[in-house]
């Protein structure tokens, strides 16, 4: 997600070659300034960042480690704006959130993503269709909520969003919902009519918080509109949408400090799973190429049941991992979002995420082949691949439309993967794996930065 910015920092750090070399510091900061401006970071933010990095580095003595520390501290100071992080629940449910933004910003889709995120946390969510201006808005919400299995409140009998919100809140109290997400109307630009309607909806909803959805693709214009919404309506947090389509990515770096409202979430893909909590400490680590193990652990915990994970580990250690288990794990992986975003969270692996930018786990040809092959197996064959002799393989090949050579290749890969998983599943194996990762470092990893 932050590949371009991470590459910029890595390139600047490499300019620091010698201790107490002020010329190298000048080169490093010049490289950093050029890269940040190119990445569409606001020039005032860049100016502040460069000044602070130089000051902090000189105070500690010029050197690569000192420059790294100064950069990390400065980034955190820019990203850390007083306020709540992620999603904060009200003391007394339901927590009511007003979703605002311009038309085309991805507000409705983001509402669905946030609903899915909360559902994964075992919360009962009600989505309210209060955008009655855009003809397709309600239908879009119907499809999204049906897909993620979250309840939608709509009222086709009225064209007044205030009436819809009033009825929805009564319904939410009766049915004991934990969270109410109200999708409001947007416009192609900020206008008096939009603001008047939002004020009326805000008054009746009495929301715990107001989220503004900013379109990353509009660059610095998204910052300007966020500031305008803050001044006219009052917002408690920003969600940055379409960040995966923003090749520059610099808007995320300066948004919080410019708007003086915390950036709460970032949308990084088209799937409902592609919404990440924006926590400054973790984001700084990712920008520095150090990954986000805490974020990855949280993401995994929301998808994979702890009891099932424990049972799966036992099966792997015993070498009993079968095709049913494999397909189950693939389904879980799909719920975690894109492979690119997952790789970016692993220390030392951020440099590999670009290679996976077009990789779609769900639609990959290889996975489709495996699914077709497994579908042609009997239940016993799926549970015990050792039963697969030549005659069985021939039958499976005909059933799934693959050649017997392809079936043999997949079975061999599966067997080798099982052996490797078994090897690394123990304590010693995990240490070996950690050592391997540390040695690899990766182009954006900690080892490469400190060389």
C-alpha positions, 0 to 999 in steps of 0.5 A: 500500500505504501510501496512508493513512499517506502522506496523514497525513504529507502533511497534517501537512507542509502545516501547516508554513508559515513558518520558525521558526513553533513554533505551526505545528510544534505544529499539524503534530505534533497533526495527525500524532498524530491521524492515526497513532492513527486509522491504528491505530499503537500509541500508544507508537510514536506518542508516541515518533515525535512526541517525536523529530520535534519534537526533531529539527525544533527542533534544525535550526530549524523549517521544512518541509524540517527537518520533512521530514528529521526525519520521515524520520529518525524513521520510519527509526529506528522501522522499522529493527530489527537483523536480516536484511532480506528473504530471506537464504540459508544458507552451505550449501544448503538454506536451511530456513525454518519457517513459523509462525502462527495458523490463518487468518493466511494462513500457507499462502498466504504460504508459496506466495508466498514459494516463488514469490518464490524461484523468480523468483530462479532458486532450486530450492524444496521446499515441505513440507506439515507442517500435518496438523491443518487438513484442507484445508491439504495440498490447498491447498498442492497447488493452490498449488504446482501453480499456481506449478510448485514441488515439494511434499513430502507424506506421506499415510501419516502424521499425524506432522509430525515424520516428514514433516519428517525425510523431506522434509529427506533428500529435499531433500539428495538432490535438491539443493534451494536452499530448503525451506519448511516449512508448520506447523500453526496454531491459532485461538489460541496453546495448549500443544499448538500450541507443543509440536508446533512445538518438536518440528518445530523440533528435527528441522528445525533451521531456519536461520530461523523466520518468523511470519506475522501477519494485518494485519487483526487490528491490534494483536493481530497484534503481541501474538501475534508477541511470544508466538511470539517468547518461546515458540518464537523467531522471526527475522522477521515476514511481514505478510499481508493488508495490502491489506485493512487500510484503516488500515495502521498495524500495519506502522509499529510492528510491528518496534519492538514485537516487536524482530524485523525485518519481512521481507515484506508480502503485499499481494494475493491473487496469488502475485506480491503479496509485497514485501520490507520494506526500511526505507529504501525503505519510508520513501521510499514513506511520504513519497510518494517511491516505490521505484525500486530495488524496482520495478527488482528486481521488473522484473528478476525478470520481464523478461529483460534480453536480451528487454528490449533487443530490445524497446527496439530494436523500439520505437525502430524503430516495429516494436512489434506485437500479439504484443509487446504481449500478451507485455508484458501477460503480464509485467506481470501477473506483477509484481502489482497495478497499484496496488502498481506505481504506489506505487513510482513517485515522484510517482505514489502519489496515483494508486494509489487510482484503480487499487485495483479495476483488475485487469489480467488481467480488465479488459474492455479487455484481453479485447477486445484479446486477442479481436481479436488471436486473430482475426488471422493471424500476419502481421497480428499482426506487421504491423498495417499490413496491416489494410485494411477487408476484413481488419478486417471479418473480424476484427470478426466473428471476435472479436464486436466491431463494426468501429468498436471494432476501428478504435478499438483499432487507433488506440489501439495506433498512438498508443501506439506513436508515444508509446513511440517518442518517449520511447524515446530519451535525449531522450525519457526526459529529457522524460518525467522532466521531465513526471513531475517537473512532475506531482509528484502529490498525494503526490509530492516536489514537492507536499511541498516547495511 
